[in-house]
Amino acid sequence: MDRAEGQLSPETNEVLADLKAAWPVMSPDERVDSLKLLPEDEAEEFFLALTPREQSQLLVILPTLTRRAWLRLLPLDETADVVQHAPKEERDGLLKLLDDVSLREVRALLAYAEDEAGGLMNPRFARLRPDMTVDEAILYLRRQAQEKDRPIYYCYVLDSEQRLLGILSFRQLLTAPVNKRIEEVMARDLVTVAEDLDQEHVAPLFAQHSYVALPVIDAQGRMKGVVSAEDMVDVVQEEATEDIQKMAGVAALDAPYLQVSILEMVRKRVGWLAILFLGGTLTASAIHHFDDELSKWKILMAFIPLIISSGGNSGSQSATLVIRALALGELRLVDWWRVFRRELAGALLLGVFLALIGMVRVLIWQWAFDDYGEHYLRLTFTVAFSVLGVVVFGSLVGSLLPFLLRWLKLDPATACSPFVATFCDVTGLLIYFAICSAIYIPFVPAGVAIGH
């Protein structure tokens, strides 16, 4: 393979990019045949760039010797991911391809859930004893660095029971006096990750502290492994994708779009669609409840889409903003009251603005077409107050529902836009007809203003 300063040549990169683009639509046999056309090192490079799911799909159809060689190219945490994504009947076969030491470590990783810190960590890291001198530590790390399957970013100081005592960066180690003991120069102010912490909460720690890697510990303070910032790239993408899908009213997909069967796609979507459909029937029921009013004051029906869409849109906006803020750690449960006050103030301003637009719309139509009869001013204020009411209500529901779900230990992303919009449709109708009953219906004779 042509290389310049350790990098792939432009021609090679172009070939690999084309293969990567065609990969999702290729059959298993076509994938194997395509890799056979590549030089060995280029094929390995391509394999390492695949996702764990794609790697597992490829490994189970490769010849045994190639399968063993490529599986052993992976860091142990990625090996565990590949095994987890493989069909259950293939997992034991993949594990048997590992050496005894790697097998024990991978089995330990498989004991963790895939989305926990323990399932993401690499169990191999640079360990130091607190009583070592700096000079002894440097000599030891030179030997250890050659055996690691990943770069060593930090050195972790452990006691005899593997409890984490401190941490040293390479810069600190190399600049420390050689006769100093490690316990004298190590940092004791540690940022650690619990082994059972959900991956969604691990990623923000890297953003807060700007570390390249973080140690993973158990309940007794024993160090179990290391999670690196590199591990978080796929996690952030996965969590963002899952949240976006939930916010669209779709259960999270477990594979890329083109690799999900039609029946599986239907199963992922039908639940929320059924719930939203049933919610829509409530809208129909609300309209039916006011059949008498609508038959006598038909002009009121013309403004139903305007009213309910205003509430649904404002609620969806608020829900999206709050869900994202909760996901980024910008908001906590205790902030709900602050959010309520901010959304109330903002919704009042938005509601007044939209209400003014609604009033102008009615007045222009009345002036141009005389659509609304002599009672057009009552209709104008009915529309204005209804818009104001549904916008305020929708914004408050959309902003507070994610907090309620978080308090119930549920994913706030399930406060999805379709759900908020459907809920606000029903309540928006009730608000609209309540205001009609207070401002318009009692003062306008039935059938006087029928609209066009």
HUSULZI-V850236 format. One record per pair of residues at least 24 apart in sequence whose C-alpha atoms are under 8 Angstrom apart, sorted by the first residue. I is the first residue (numbers start at 0). J is the second residue. If there is no record, write none. Layout:
i: {I | I}
j: {J | J}
This chain:
i: {0 | 0 | 0 | 11 | 15 | 23 | 23 | 24 | 27 | 27 | 30 | 31 | 31 | 31 | 43 | 47 | 47 | 51 | 51 | 51 | 51 | 52 | 52 | 52 | 52 | 54 | 55 | 55 | 55 | 55 | 56 | 59 | 59 | 67 | 67 | 67 | 70 | 70 | 71 | 74 | 74 | 74 | 75 | 75 | 75 | 75 | 75 | 76 | 76 | 76 | 76 | 76 | 76 | 76 | 77 | 78 | 79 | 79 | 79 | 79 | 79 | 80 | 80 | 83 | 83 | 111 | 114 | 114 | 115 | 115 | 115 | 115 | 115 | 116 | 116 | 116 | 116 | 116 | 116 | 116 | 116 | 116 | 116 | 117 | 117 | 117 | 117 | 117 | 117 | 119 | 119 | 119 | 120 | 120 | 120 | 120 | 120 | 121 | 121 | 121 | 122 | 122 | 122 | 123 | 123 | 123 | 124 | 124 | 124 | 124 | 124 | 125 | 125 | 125 | 125 | 126 | 126 | 126 | 126 | 127 | 127 | 127 | 127 | 127 | 128 | 128 | 128 | 128 | 129 | 129 | 129 | 129 | 129 | 129 | 130 | 130 | 130 | 131 | 131 | 132 | 132 | 132 | 132 | 132 | 133 | 133 | 133 | 133 | 133 | 133 | 133 | 133 | 134 | 134 | 136 | 137 | 137 | 152 | 152 | 153 | 156 | 156 | 156 | 157 | 160 | 161 | 161 | 162 | 162 | 162 | 162 | 163 | 163 | 163 | 163 | 165 | 190 | 191 | 191 | 192 | 193 | 193 | 194 | 198 | 199 | 199 | 199 | 202 | 202 | 202 | 203 | 203 | 242 | 243 | 245 | 245 | 245 | 246 | 246 | 246 | 246 | 246 | 246 | 246 | 247 | 247 | 247 | 248 | 248 | 248 | 248 | 248 | 248 | 275 | 275 | 275 | 278 | 278 | 278 | 279 | 279 | 281 | 282 | 282 | 282 | 285 | 285 | 285 | 286 | 289 | 292 | 295 | 295 | 295 | 296 | 296 | 296 | 296 | 296 | 296 | 297 | 297 | 297 | 297 | 298 | 298 | 298 | 298 | 298 | 302 | 303 | 303 | 306 | 306 | 306 | 306 | 306 | 306 | 306 | 307 | 307 | 307 | 307 | 307 | 307 | 308 | 308 | 309 | 309 | 309 | 310 | 310 | 310 | 310 | 310 | 310 | 310 | 310 | 310 | 310 | 310 | 311 | 311 | 311 | 311 | 311 | 311 | 311 | 312 | 312 | 313 | 313 | 313 | 313 | 314 | 314 | 314 | 314 | 314 | 314 | 314 | 314 | 314 | 314 | 314 | 314 | 315 | 315 | 315 | 315 | 315 | 315 | 315 | 315 | 316 | 316 | 316 | 317 | 317 | 317 | 317 | 317 | 318 | 318 | 318 | 318 | 318 | 318 | 318 | 318 | 318 | 318 | 318 | 319 | 319 | 319 | 320 | 321 | 321 | 322 | 322 | 322 | 332 | 332 | 332 | 335 | 335 | 338 | 338 | 339 | 339 | 339 | 342 | 342 | 342 | 343 | 343 | 343 | 346 | 346 | 346 | 346 | 347 | 347 | 347 | 349 | 349 | 350 | 350 | 350 | 350 | 350 | 351 | 351 | 353 | 353 | 353 | 354 | 354 | 354 | 354 | 354 | 355 | 357 | 357 | 357 | 358 | 358 | 370 | 370 | 371 | 371 | 371 | 372 | 372 | 374 | 374 | 377 | 377 | 378 | 380 | 381 | 381 | 381 | 381 | 381 | 382 | 384 | 385 | 385 | 385 | 388 | 389 | 389 | 389 | 389 | 389 | 392 | 393 | 393}
j: {38 | 40 | 41 | 41 | 45 | 257 | 258 | 257 | 57 | 60 | 57 | 57 | 60 | 61 | 69 | 72 | 73 | 77 | 80 | 81 | 84 | 81 | 84 | 85 | 254 | 81 | 81 | 82 | 84 | 85 | 85 | 85 | 89 | 93 | 96 | 97 | 96 | 97 | 97 | 121 | 148 | 149 | 101 | 104 | 105 | 121 | 122 | 105 | 108 | 118 | 119 | 120 | 121 | 122 | 119 | 105 | 105 | 106 | 108 | 109 | 118 | 113 | 118 | 109 | 113 | 195 | 197 | 198 | 194 | 195 | 196 | 197 | 198 | 192 | 193 | 194 | 195 | 196 | 197 | 198 | 201 | 215 | 226 | 194 | 195 | 196 | 215 | 223 | 224 | 198 | 226 | 230 | 215 | 224 | 225 | 226 | 227 | 224 | 225 | 226 | 223 | 224 | 225 | 147 | 224 | 225 | 151 | 154 | 155 | 224 | 225 | 151 | 153 | 154 | 155 | 154 | 155 | 156 | 157 | 154 | 155 | 156 | 157 | 181 | 156 | 157 | 158 | 181 | 156 | 157 | 158 | 180 | 181 | 182 | 180 | 181 | 182 | 180 | 181 | 177 | 178 | 179 | 180 | 181 | 172 | 175 | 176 | 177 | 178 | 179 | 180 | 181 | 177 | 178 | 181 | 172 | 173 | 211 | 212 | 212 | 181 | 182 | 185 | 222 | 221 | 221 | 222 | 219 | 220 | 221 | 222 | 216 | 220 | 221 | 222 | 189 | 214 | 215 | 216 | 216 | 217 | 218 | 223 | 234 | 234 | 235 | 238 | 231 | 234 | 235 | 327 | 328 | 412 | 412 | 412 | 413 | 415 | 319 | 412 | 413 | 414 | 415 | 416 | 417 | 415 | 416 | 417 | 272 | 413 | 415 | 416 | 417 | 418 | 417 | 418 | 421 | 421 | 422 | 425 | 421 | 425 | 425 | 424 | 425 | 428 | 425 | 428 | 429 | 428 | 432 | 440 | 445 | 446 | 449 | 440 | 445 | 446 | 447 | 448 | 449 | 446 | 448 | 449 | 450 | 371 | 448 | 449 | 450 | 451 | 382 | 428 | 431 | 382 | 385 | 386 | 389 | 427 | 428 | 431 | 389 | 423 | 424 | 425 | 427 | 428 | 420 | 424 | 386 | 389 | 390 | 386 | 389 | 390 | 391 | 392 | 393 | 394 | 420 | 423 | 424 | 427 | 393 | 419 | 420 | 421 | 422 | 423 | 424 | 393 | 420 | 390 | 393 | 394 | 397 | 390 | 392 | 393 | 394 | 395 | 396 | 397 | 398 | 416 | 419 | 420 | 423 | 393 | 394 | 397 | 415 | 416 | 417 | 419 | 420 | 394 | 397 | 416 | 342 | 394 | 395 | 397 | 398 | 394 | 396 | 397 | 398 | 399 | 400 | 401 | 414 | 415 | 416 | 419 | 397 | 415 | 416 | 398 | 398 | 401 | 401 | 411 | 412 | 402 | 405 | 406 | 399 | 402 | 398 | 399 | 395 | 398 | 399 | 394 | 395 | 398 | 391 | 394 | 395 | 390 | 391 | 394 | 395 | 387 | 390 | 391 | 387 | 390 | 386 | 387 | 388 | 390 | 391 | 383 | 387 | 383 | 386 | 387 | 382 | 383 | 384 | 386 | 387 | 383 | 382 | 383 | 386 | 382 | 383 | 450 | 451 | 448 | 449 | 450 | 447 | 448 | 443 | 448 | 438 | 439 | 439 | 438 | 431 | 434 | 435 | 438 | 439 | 431 | 434 | 430 | 431 | 434 | 430 | 423 | 426 | 427 | 430 | 431 | 423 | 419 | 423}
